[in-house]
């Protein structure tokens, strides 16, 4: 949906060079001095931080010293024009090249005390809630990408002739297409279930982790099968499946890696 006039994109600054899957290990600090937060630190892999319509970023930061569970992490709103806040050039990425992704740096960047988002010290809980919802979104992205892979591969298999017939007639090909269709349907159902639970204000943490994990792996399998069905042409940028193959991998990394999803599910099922 296009942005209305005056509306702005907003970035979420969580990941740091030394705080990826262990997001609670953030090193960015925000010290309260004379009614203003003074922020120092670096964020990386941040989406939508430098577009022409970006209004700013909400970051996680240490607002009090401490170790382990005693670390006080809060969320702070940083407008785009804040002095001391700079954005590096966009990363050169394997996929998702249309997505703005950058490193952010804060050197004595100051914002008013009221830019604290929510309750001080509740930042860790807040970003975990955001990640739970974000996993549904990434799951939906994965389903859409997998469907695009299936559509492209099915179309090509019906048009590409070898040995006097469309390659879709060969069991080796149509079995791959059938497997893709089945997995896409199951992934779609998992994502819709997680979204429904969230809409009903019910606990959806496990469902969103399962949906994100499964659909991400489905998108990878579908992208790989689509390239394989296209053969040599699948390796050429002339065909969309080469881009799909590059783009699918981030769905198994962003919003929590596959390994993190399994950790979340294990905890929810009482295994850890």
Secondary structure, DSSP 8 states (H G I E B T S, - for coil): ----TT--EEEEE--BTTBSS-GGG---EEEEETTEEEEEEEEEEEETSSSTTEEEEEEEEEEE---GGG-EEEEEEEETT-TTEEE------SS-TTS-EEEEEEEEEEEEGGGEESSTT-HHHHHHHHHHHHHHHHHHHHHHHHHHHHHHHHHHHHH-EETTEEGGGSHHHHHHHHHHHHHHHHHHHHHHHHHHHHHTT---HHHHHHHHHHHHHHHHHHHHHHHHHHGGGGGSTTSHHHHHHHHHGGGGTTTS-HHHHHHHHHHHTT--
